Amino acid sequence: MNTILLQPTDVLFFRDGRPMTGALAGHGAAWPMPNVVNAAFHAALHRSGFGKMTHSHRRGSRGRYEEEAQRDRKFGSLITVGPFPVKDEKTWFFPRPLDLQDATLQPALLPVDESDSGLSSLPIPLKHAVANRLPPKKISAAKGWLSQASYQQYLNASDRDGQPDDSLNDAEFFDTEHSIGIEIDSETGTAGQGDTVGKLYSAHYLRLRDNWQLGVCASADDKGVERSQGMRDLIKDLFTGEHRQITVGGQQRSCSALCLEKSTIPLPIGKVNQFREFNGKVFVKWVLLTPSIWPEIKPDGTRNINAHPGGWLPNWIHAQTGEVLLKAGETSRQGRENRDVWRQRVRRQGNILAKLVSAVVPKSMGVSGWALPDELTGEKGGAKSTHLAVPAGAVYYFEADSASEAEKLSAVLNWHGQANAAEIKSIKNRRSTLLGEKGFGLGVCGTWNYFGASNA
């Protein structure tokens, strides 16, 4: 994947789903969601003029296409990750794992052994409550972001003393600016006419501090109109060379984009082996680097689909037993493998022998957007359905039946699989049920121990 740094040329506006009328200021100064940056890259590709020479695909899914559907969809291969704060074009920062509650890299929140789920309010299928080893405080000493180096030390459990000097809060790399504006009529593009007569609004804007950028990883490998043309990296063609402009967020705010020459993806690397063991179980924890969406699933007997509550609980976890439903081994489609043959092969593979036993999940965050009208399908456009996502930093604790099963689990949960740092060239696992191609559902694995036990 390509590593791209976005440098804002002015303040940025990332509006959420809350209204901007009356005394409501429009919370546009929050750090942008992954889908916002993905939309910006998609729009930039459409403006680039590449469309005539790129592969097109039809509308529809699972082979159910509209009658006489035209191949008019473009850039379906676009994959993005981010954005993350980057300092001086080299130091990347990532959301703090929620089990860190002080200024050190030693986890403070740990599952309690011998807890009785029948005597607590733990939701099914969790078995162990989480306790804090630190005394209660009104203000947490932990900052919201960790540098890549500190994050790596946290995952490797190699630094248990002292305070990392490269953690920070939002206010240390961006400011919130307030502004009053005049509402513009969408039909005429003017103010003070039609439904906008006399309407004002207040808004919050995000201004990055000096020497800070938004870091994004992106790829769009296109096979072109004819297969003989070979694969083409559209992102590299779009941003290679001098700084290029790209519109990011609302109100047509722009950034200059710089494509860096990097051989690896600058994300933390999760553990793939040497997990802690206790009483015959091997302990693996999974930490979200980016938000994830797990929707509610309705039962469908004709397709052998069971009901699942979704929400904070991943759809690949059995809702009653906590068993991991992911398959061990190679599950990707191979070359020209028939789709039905591929699905049957994956079904025959055994599940990973591990269970979810505890979790630390914060308050959900809304993910929405705006759809433009589509004449071909008759869609009127408007606000998209709002999904509730689990924020980055959430921690899920697993017990695997053996060291080999723990390694299989890390291979399907780490965003890079089991590859080592020198071999990582692309995103292998995106464990969000929805919007994985937009950067949702990336995580890394570490290890854990019970509350009060030695963490050495």
C-alpha positions in Angstrom: 0.0 0.0 0.0 1.1 3.6 -0.5 1.8 5.8 2.4 0.4 9.3 1.9 0.6 12.4 4.1 -2.1 15.0 4.0 -1.2 18.6 4.9 -4.2 20.9 5.3 -4.0 24.2 3.6 -6.7 25.7 5.9 -8.9 24.5 8.7 -10.8 21.3 8.1 -14.5 20.4 8.8 -15.6 16.9 9.7 -19.2 17.1 10.6 -21.0 14.3 12.4 -24.7 13.5 12.3 -25.7 16.2 14.8 -27.6 19.3 13.6 -26.1 22.7 13.1 -29.1 24.9 13.9 -29.9 27.3 16.7 -27.4 27.0 19.6 -26.0 23.7 18.2 -22.5 24.4 16.9 -22.0 21.4 14.6 -19.2 19.2 16.0 -16.9 19.4 13.0 -13.6 19.5 14.8 -13.4 15.8 15.7 -10.7 13.6 14.3 -12.1 12.2 11.0 -13.5 8.8 10.7 -12.0 6.3 8.2 -14.9 6.5 5.8 -14.4 10.3 5.4 -10.9 9.9 4.0 -11.9 7.0 1.8 -14.6 9.1 0.3 -12.1 11.9 -0.4 -9.8 9.5 -2.2 -12.7 8.0 -4.2 -13.7 11.5 -5.3 -10.1 12.4 -6.2 -9.9 9.3 -8.5 -13.1 10.3 -10.2 -11.7 13.8 -10.8 -8.4 12.4 -12.1 -9.6 11.4 -15.6 -8.5 7.8 -15.1 -12.0 6.5 -15.5 -12.0 5.8 -19.3 -9.0 3.4 -19.0 -10.1 1.6 -15.8 -12.0 -1.5 -15.0 -15.8 -1.1 -14.6 -18.2 -3.4 -12.8 -21.9 -3.8 -12.5 -24.3 -2.9 -9.7 -25.5 -5.6 -7.4 -24.0 -8.2 -5.1 -23.7 -12.0 -4.7 -24.3 -12.4 -8.5 -27.7 -10.8 -8.3 -27.3 -8.0 -10.8 -29.9 -5.7 -12.2 -31.4 -6.5 -15.6 -29.4 -5.0 -18.4 -27.0 -3.5 -15.8 -24.3 -1.4 -17.2 -20.7 -1.6 -16.1 -20.6 1.9 -14.8 -19.1 1.5 -11.3 -15.4 2.7 -11.0 -12.6 2.3 -8.6 -14.0 -0.6 -6.6 -10.5 -1.7 -5.7 -9.8 1.3 -3.5 -8.7 0.4 0.0 -7.7 3.0 2.6 -6.5 2.9 6.2 -6.4 5.9 8.5 -6.1 8.8 9.0 -3.7 8.8 12.0 -1.8 11.9 13.3 1.8 12.1 12.0 4.5 14.4 13.3 7.3 15.7 11.1 6.4 13.2 8.4 7.9 10.3 10.4 6.3 9.7 13.8 2.9 8.1 13.7 0.4 8.0 16.6 -2.4 5.6 17.3 -5.4 5.5 19.7 -4.5 4.4 23.2 -5.6 0.9 24.2 -8.3 1.2 26.9 -6.6 -1.1 29.3 -3.9 1.6 29.8 -5.1 3.9 32.5 -2.0 5.8 33.7 1.1 7.3 32.1 3.0 4.0 31.9 2.7 1.2 29.3 1.6 -1.4 32.0 -2.1 -2.4 31.6 -4.2 -1.3 34.5 -7.5 -3.0 33.5 -7.2 -6.8 33.7 -9.8 -9.7 33.8 -10.5 -11.0 37.3 -10.0 -14.8 37.8 -12.7 -16.8 39.5 -15.4 -14.3 38.7 -19.0 -15.7 38.5 -20.8 -14.3 35.5 -24.1 -15.6 37.0 -23.7 -13.1 39.9 -22.8 -10.1 37.8 -24.3 -8.0 35.0 -21.8 -9.2 32.5 -23.5 -9.7 29.1 -23.4 -13.2 27.5 -21.0 -14.7 26.6 -18.4 -13.0 28.9 -17.1 -14.9 31.9 -14.6 -12.6 33.6 -15.2 -9.0 34.8 -12.4 -6.5 34.4 -10.9 -4.7 37.4 -8.6 -1.7 37.7 -5.4 -2.3 39.7 -5.0 1.5 40.2 -6.8 3.6 42.9 -9.8 5.6 41.6 -9.1 9.1 40.2 -11.2 11.8 38.8 -8.8 12.6 36.0 -6.9 9.9 34.1 -3.2 10.4 33.6 -3.3 8.4 30.4 -3.2 10.4 27.1 -5.3 9.6 24.1 -2.6 8.7 21.6 0.5 6.6 21.6 3.4 6.8 19.2 4.2 3.7 17.1 7.3 2.9 19.2 5.3 3.1 22.5 2.5 1.0 21.0 5.0 -1.6 19.9 6.5 -1.7 23.5 3.0 -2.1 24.9 2.2 -5.0 22.6 5.5 -6.7 23.2 5.2 -6.3 27.0 8.8 -5.1 27.0 8.6 -1.8 28.8 6.8 -1.9 32.2 8.5 1.1 33.9 8.5 4.9 33.5 6.4 7.3 31.5 6.5 7.3 27.7 7.5 10.7 26.4 5.7 10.3 23.1 2.1 10.1 24.1 -0.3 13.0 23.6 -3.8 14.3 23.7 -5.9 15.9 20.9 -5.1 19.4 22.1 -1.4 18.8 21.6 -1.6 18.4 17.8 -4.8 20.2 16.7 -7.0 23.2 17.9 -10.7 23.8 17.7 -11.8 27.0 16.0 -15.3 28.5 16.1 -16.9 30.4 13.3 -20.3 31.9 12.4 -21.6 31.4 8.8 -24.6 32.1 6.6 -26.6 29.2 5.3 -26.5 28.7 1.5 -29.4 27.6 -0.5 -28.6 24.3 -2.2 -30.5 25.0 -5.4 -29.3 28.5 -6.2 -25.9 28.4 -4.4 -26.6 31.8 -2.9 -27.3 33.0 0.6 -30.3 35.0 1.8 -32.8 33.4 -0.6 -35.4 30.7 -0.6 -35.5 28.6 2.6 -32.2 30.1 3.8 -33.4 33.7 4.4 -32.0 35.0 7.6 -30.5 31.7 8.6 -27.1 31.6 10.4 -25.1 28.7 11.8 -22.2 28.2 14.1 -19.5 25.6 13.5 -16.4 24.1 14.9 -13.3 23.6 12.7 -10.1 21.5 13.1 -6.8 23.2 12.7 -3.7 21.1 12.7 -0.6 22.5 14.5 2.6 23.1 12.6 4.6 20.1 11.5 1.6 17.8 11.8 -0.1 15.8 9.0 -2.8 13.2 8.5 -1.3 9.8 7.7 -3.2 7.5 5.3 -2.3 4.2 3.7 -4.1 3.5 0.4 -4.1 1.3 -2.7 -6.2 1.0 -5.8 -4.8 -1.7 -8.0 -6.8 -1.6 -11.3 -6.6 -4.2 -14.0 -7.7 -1.8 -16.7 -10.1 -2.3 -19.6 -8.0 -5.1 -21.2 -6.3 -7.7 -19.1 -3.2 -7.5 -21.3 -2.5 -4.0 -19.8 -1.6 -5.5 -16.5 -2.3 -4.1 -13.0 -1.9 -0.4 -12.4 -1.5 1.4 -9.1 -3.9 4.3 -9.4 -3.0 5.9 -6.1 0.7 6.1 -7.0 -0.3 7.6 -10.3 -2.5 10.1 -8.6 -0.1 11.4 -6.0 3.5 10.6 -7.3 5.6 13.7 -7.8 5.0 17.1 -6.4 2.3 17.8 -3.8 -1.1 17.3 -5.2 -4.4 18.8 -3.9 -7.2 16.7 -2.5 -10.5 17.8 -1.0 -11.1 16.2 2.4 -14.2 16.6 4.6 -16.9 19.1 4.2 -17.1 22.7 2.8 -14.5 21.8 0.1 -11.5 22.1 2.4 -8.3 20.9 0.7 -5.1 19.3 1.7 -1.8 18.8 -0.2 -1.0 15.1 -0.6 2.6 13.7 -0.5 3.1 10.1 -1.4 6.1 8.7 0.5 8.5 6.0 -0.7 8.0 3.3 2.1 8.5 -0.4 1.8 6.3 -1.3 4.7 3.0 -0.1 6.2 3.7 2.1 9.3 1.3 0.4 11.7 2.1 -1.4 14.9 2.9 -5.1 14.5 1.0 -7.5 16.7 2.3 -10.6 18.5 2.1 -13.9 16.6 3.5 -16.3 19.2 4.8 -16.6 22.8 1.5 -15.8 24.5 1.1 -16.3 28.2 -0.2 -19.6 29.5 -2.1 -20.6 32.6 -4.0 -23.7 33.6 -3.8 -25.1 30.1 -5.2 -22.0 28.4 -3.2 -19.5 26.3 -4.1 -15.8 26.6 -4.5 -13.6 23.5 -5.9 -10.1 23.6 -7.0 -8.1 20.5 -6.8 -4.3 20.4 -8.6 -2.2 17.8 -6.5 0.2 15.9 -9.5 1.5 14.0 -13.3 1.5 14.7 -15.3 -1.6 13.8 -19.0 -2.1 12.9 -20.8 -5.4 13.8 -24.5 -5.0 12.8 -27.4 -7.0 14.2 -28.1 -10.1 12.1 -31.6 -11.4 11.6 -32.1 -15.2 11.4 -32.6 -16.7 8.0 -33.3 -20.4 7.9 -33.3 -20.7 4.1 -29.6 -19.5 4.1 -28.6 -21.2 7.4 -28.0 -17.9 9.1 -28.4 -17.6 12.8 -29.4 -14.5 14.7 -26.6 -12.3 16.2 -27.0 -9.2 18.4 -23.9 -7.4 16.9 -23.1 -4.1 18.5 -20.1 -4.5 20.8 -19.9 -8.2 20.1 -18.1 -9.3 16.8 -20.3 -11.2 14.4 -17.6 -13.9 14.2 -18.1 -14.7 17.9 -20.8 -17.1 18.9 -23.4 -15.0 20.7 -24.1 -17.7 23.4 -20.8 -19.6 24.0 -18.2 -17.0 23.0 -16.5 -19.4 20.6 -14.5 -18.0 17.8 -16.2 -18.8 14.5 -13.3 -17.8 12.3 -11.6 -20.6 10.2 -8.0 -21.6 10.5 -5.9 -21.8 7.4 -6.1 -20.1 4.0 -9.6 -18.7 3.5 -9.0 -16.3 0.6 -10.2 -17.2 -2.9 -7.4 -18.7 -5.0 -6.9 -17.4 -8.6 -9.8 -18.6 -10.8 -11.3 -20.8 -8.1 -15.0 -21.3 -8.6 -17.0 -19.3 -6.0 -19.1 -22.3 -4.9 -16.0 -24.5 -4.6 -14.2 -21.8 -2.6 -17.1 -21.5 -0.1 -17.3 -25.3 0.3 -13.5 -25.5 0.9 -13.7 -22.8 3.6 -16.7 -24.5 5.3 -14.7 -27.7 5.6 -11.9 -26.0 7.5 -12.1 -26.3 11.2 -12.8 -23.4 13.6 -10.1 -22.0 15.8 -10.4 -23.4 19.3 -10.6 -20.2 21.3 -13.3 -18.3 23.3 -13.9 -14.7 24.1 -14.0 -14.4 27.9 -13.8 -10.6 28.6 -13.8 -7.2 27.0 -13.2 -3.5 27.6 -15.5 -1.6 25.2 -16.2 2.2 25.3 -19.3 4.1 24.3 -20.2 3.5 20.7 -19.8 6.2 18.0 -22.1 7.0 15.1 -21.0 6.4 11.5 -23.1 8.0 8.8 -22.8 9.8 5.5 -24.7 11.4 2.6 -25.7 9.7 -0.6 -26.2 11.6 -3.9 -29.2 11.0 -6.1 -28.8 8.1 -8.7 -30.9 8.4 -11.8 -30.2 4.8 -12.9 -31.5 3.2 -9.8 -34.0 5.8 -8.9 -32.4 6.5 -5.5 -33.3 9.9 -4.2 -30.2 10.3 -2.1 -30.0 11.9 1.3 -28.7 10.8 4.7 -27.4 7.3 4.9 -28.3 4.9 7.7 -26.4 5.5 10.9 -24.3 2.6 12.1 -22.9 2.3 15.7 -19.2 1.5 15.7 -16.9 0.2 18.4 -14.2 2.9 18.8 -10.5 2.2 18.3 -8.8 1.2 21.5 -11.3 -1.4 22.6 -9.8 -4.6 24.0 -11.1 -8.2 23.6 -9.6 -11.0 25.7 -9.5 -14.6 24.4 -8.5 -18.0 25.9 -7.1 -20.4 23.3 -6.9 -24.2 24.0 -3.2 -24.4 23.0 -0.3 -22.4 21.8 -0.9 -23.5 18.3 -4.5 -22.4 18.4 -3.4 -19.1 19.9 -1.1 -18.6 16.9 -3.9 -19.5 14.5 -6.1 -16.9 16.3 -3.4 -14.2 16.0 -3.1 -15.0 12.3 -6.7 -14.1 11.6 -6.9 -11.1 14.0 -3.7 -9.2 13.3 -4.1 -6.9 10.4 -0.9 -8.3 9.0 -1.7 -12.0 9.7 1.4 -13.9 10.7 3.8 -12.1 8.5 6.9 -10.5 10.1 7.7 -6.8 9.7 9.9 -7.2 6.6 7.2 -9.1 4.7 4.2 -6.9 5.3 3.1 -5.2 2.1 -0.7 -5.1 2.4 -3.6 -5.4 4.8 -4.5 -9.0 5.3 -7.3 -9.0 7.9 -10.1 -6.4 8.3 -12.4 -7.9 11.0 -15.2 -5.3 10.7 -18.4 -6.8 9.1 -19.1 -3.5 7.3 -16.8 -1.0 5.7 -13.6 -3.0 6.0 -12.3 -1.6 2.7 -12.7 1.8 4.2 -10.3 1.1 7.0 -12.6 -0.3 9.7 -11.8 -3.3 11.8 -8.0 -3.3 11.9 -6.5 -4.7 15.1 -3.3 -6.1 16.7 -2.8 -8.9 19.1 -1.0 -8.9 22.5 -1.1 -11.1 25.6 -2.7 -10.7 29.0 -2.9 -12.2 32.5 -5.4 -12.3 35.3 -5.7 -9.4 37.8 -3.2 -9.8 40.5 -1.0 -12.3 38.7 2.5 -11.6 37.6 2.7 -9.9 34.3 6.4 -10.6 33.8 
